[in-house]
Amino acid sequence: MTMPDQTGLLLEMVGLLMAIGGVAGILAGLLGVGGGIVLVAAFFYAFQQLGYDNPKLMQICLATSLATIIVTSIRSVLAHDKRAAVDWDILREWAPGLAVGSAAGVLAAASLSSAILQMIFGALGIIVGLYMALGRAHWRLGQEVPKGLAQTAYSGVVGFLSVLMGIGGGAFGVTVLSLHNTPMHRAVATAAGFGVLIAVPSVLGFLFVSVDPAARPPWTIGAVNIPAFLVVISMTLLTTPLGVRLAHALNPKPLKRIFAVFLILVAGNMLRKVFES
C-alpha cells in the first residue's frame, strides 16, 4: 500500500471512529451502559468495511475496546467515589480473581479464531440483552456478596468473560453484585472499578498478541489499534455529558429496553454472519 493510499485509508478510518465514539459516549451517558459492548461490534463492522476482515479481527476489536475502558473506567470510578458510592473492600477482595480471569481471557482470545470469538460475543450479547430487557430488581441469588471460593470463582469468571466480550465488567459485575443484594447505585459504582482491574492486565497482554502486519489496520501495536483508541476516547469525553443531560430529560427505562433489543439484534447479526461464512 502506498503512503497516499494509507493516508486516505487512515482519514476514512478516523471518520468512522469519530462517529462510533460519539454514539458510544451518548449511550454510556444516557443508559449507563459500558461502551465496550457497542465498541466491539462497531469496530468489527468498521474494520471489516475498510478491508481488514482477517482471522485476528475480533482480537483487534476486543483489545482496542479494552484500551478505551482503562480511561473511561478510571474517570467513572473517580466520579462515583466523590459520591462515596464505591465499595473499595469489594474491589480489593475481587482484584486478584479479576486479574487472573482477565489474563486467562487474553490467552483464550489469542488462541481462538475471529469466528469463534464472534460466536462467543454474539451468544453472550444476547444473554446480556435479554437480562437488560427482562431482569427484575428484586431477583436475588443471595443476601450478601460471596466470600472465599465463591468470590474467587465469581471474580475469575467475570474477568474471563469480560475480556472475551471486550467490555469492562460492568454488564457482568453489576448483575452479580445486584443479585447478591448490593444496592444498584453501589453495584454500578463498584463495577466501574472492575473495568480498570480487567482492562489494564488484559491490554498489556494484548500488546504482545501476534497479528500479521499486512492484515491489521495502520498503527496497531500487538492487537491494540492506537488511532481507534485515541479517536474514540476523545469523542466519548465530548459526547458522554450530552448523554447524561438526555438521561435527566428522558425516562431511561423504555430507552434501556430499546437498547436491549438493539443489542440482541446486533449480537444475533454477528452470529448470522458466522454461520453464513
Secondary structure, DSSP 8 states (H G I E B T S, - for coil): --HHHHHHHHHHHHHHHHHHHHHHHHHHHHH---HHHHHHHHHHHHHHHTT---TTHHHHHHHHHHHHHHHHHHHHHHHHHHTT---HHHHHHHHHHHHHHHHHHHHHHHHS-HHHHHHHHHHHHHHHHHHHHH--TT--S-SS---HHHHHHHHHHHHHHHHHHT--SHHHHHHHHHHTT--HHHHHHHHHHHHHHHHHHHHHHHTT----GGGS-SSEETTEEHHHHHHHHHHHHHHHHHHHHHHHHS-HHHHHHHHHHHHHHHHHHHHHHHHH-
